[in-house]
Amino acid sequence: MRYVEPRAHRPFRAPLFPLVPILGIATCLLLMFSLPVENWWRLGAWLLAGMLIYFAYGRTHSVLAARRASGVSREGAGI
């Protein structure tokens, strides 16, 4: 939107612009790094499990997989 209509009316502005976002990021990082190491291991395990599910689902349900399957059945050979 900023590139398409640069002069559009934007009623919301972040208060104390550079300070509030920087303090928000710093607070989140402080909370994250104060967690025990076990939580980071759990995060890694769940992240890995989620990525495996995501890519496995995407591989079998993608448009490219459907095209390849139809190409194999139509031509009798893999693409």
VEXMIBA-214639 format. One record per residue: x negated, y negated, z negated of N, C-alpha, C in turn. Coordinates in steps of 0.05 Angstrom, whole numbers, padded with zeros to 5 digits, always signed. Layout:
! VEXMIBA-214639
XYZXYZXYZ ...
! end
This chain:
! VEXMIBA-214639
-00016+00024+00000+00000+00000+00000-00017-00025+00000 -00039-00024-00014-00057-00047-00015-00069-00053+00012 -00074-00033+00028-00085-00037+00055-00064-00043+00075 -00040-00031+00073-00019-00035+00092-00006-00062+00089 +00000-00070+00064+00012-00096+00058-00003-00110+00036 -00026-00122+00043-00042-00134+00023-00029-00158+00008 -00010-00171+00021+00002-00195+00009+00029-00188-00005 +00035-00163-00009+00060-00155-00022+00060-00164-00052 +00084-00171-00062+00087-00180-00089+00082-00156-00108 +00064-00159-00127+00058-00138-00147+00063-00150-00174 +00086-00145-00186+00092-00157-00212+00076-00146-00235 +00067-00121-00233+00052-00109-00256+00022-00114-00252 +00010-00123-00273-00019-00125-00274-00029-00113-00300 -00051-00099-00299-00062-00087-00323-00071-00110-00342 -00063-00108-00367-00072-00129-00386-00102-00128-00391 -00115-00150-00392-00144-00152-00397-00159-00133-00379 -00156-00136-00353-00162-00116-00333-00188-00100-00337 -00211-00109-00337-00233-00089-00339-00235-00077-00366 -00226-00091-00387-00230-00081-00414-00212-00057-00421 -00186-00059-00415-00167-00038-00422-00173-00012-00408 -00178-00011-00382-00184+00014-00369-00210+00027-00380 -00230+00010-00384-00256+00021-00394-00252+00032-00422 -00237+00019-00440-00232+00029-00466-00215+00055-00465 -00197+00056-00446-00181+00081-00443-00198+00104-00435 -00216+00100-00416-00235+00121-00407-00253+00129-00430 -00264+00110-00444-00282+00116-00466-00267+00132-00488 -00242+00125-00494-00227+00139-00514-00222+00168-00506 -00215+00172-00481-00210+00199-00471-00236+00216-00472 -00258+00204-00464-00284+00219-00465-00291+00225-00494 -00287+00207-00512-00293+00212-00540-00276+00235-00551 -00250+00235-00544-00233+00257-00553-00242+00284-00540 -00249+00283-00515-00257+00308-00501-00283+00319-00513 -00302+00302-00517-00328+00312-00527-00328+00318-00556 -00307+00311-00571-00306+00318-00599-00293+00345-00603 -00284+00358-00581-00271+00385-00583-00293+00406-00588 -00286+00428-00600-00306+00450-00604-00313+00463-00577 -00335+00476-00576-00345+00489-00552-00326+00511-00543 -00312+00524-00561-00293+00545-00553-00271+00534-00534 -00263+00510-00539-00243+00498-00522-00253+00493-00493 -00279+00487-00491-00290+00483-00464-00292+00510-00450 -00298+00532-00465-00298+00558-00452-00270+00566-00443 -00250+00560-00459-00223+00566-00451-00215+00549-00427 -00223+00524-00426-00217+00507-00403-00229+00519-00378 -00254+00528-00380-00267+00540-00357-00254+00565-00347 -00245+00582-00366-00232+00607-00359-00205+00601-00346 -00189+00583-00357-00163+00577-00345-00167+00563-00318 -00187+00546-00316-00192+00533-00290-00200+00553-00269 -00216+00572-00276-00224+00593-00257-00200+00610-00249 -00183+00618-00269-00159+00633-00263-00141+00618-00245 -00137+00592-00250-00120+00576-00234-00130+00573-00205 -00156+00570-00202-00168+00567-00176-00165+00593-00160 -00169+00616-00173-00165+00642-00160-00136+00645-00150 -00117+00639-00167-00089+00641-00159-00083+00621-00136 -00093+00597-00138-00088+00576-00118-00099+00585-00091 -00124+00594-00090-00136+00602-00064-00124+00628-00054 -00118+00647-00071-00105+00672-00062-00078+00666-00050 -00062+00649-00063-00036+00642-00052-00038+00627-00026 -00057+00608-00025-00061+00592-00001-00070+00609+00022 -00086+00629+00017-00097+00646+00039-00074+00662+00051 -00056+00672+00035-00034+00689+00046-00010+00673+00055 -00007+00648+00047+00016+00632+00054+00009+00608+00072 -00014+00607+00083-00022+00584+00099-00012+00586+00127 -00010+00564+00141-00002+00563+00169-00022+00578+00186 -00047+00575+00180-00068+00589+00195-00065+00619+00193 -00059+00629+00169-00055+00658+00166-00031+00667+00182 -00010+00652+00183+00014+00659+00199+00007+00659+00229 -00009+00640+00237-00017+00639+00266-00035+00663+00272 -00053+00670+00255-00070+00693+00260-00054+00719+00261 -00034+00721+00242-00017+00745+00242-00001+00747+00267 +00010+00725+00277+00026+00726+00301+00008+00731+00325 -00016+00720+00325-00035+00725+00347-00044+00754+00348 -00047+00767+00325-00054+00795+00325-00032+00812+00336 -00007+00807+00327+00015+00823+00336+00021+00818+00366 +00017+00794+00375+00023+00787+00403+00002+00797+00422 -00024+00794+00415-00045+00801+00433-00057+00828+00427 -00053+00838+00403-00063+00864+00396-00092+00863+00386 -00103+00840+00383-00131+00837+00374-00133+00813+00355 -00153+00814+00338-00157+00791+00320-00168+00767+00334 -00163+00744+00322-00173+00719+00333-00200+00713+00322 
! end
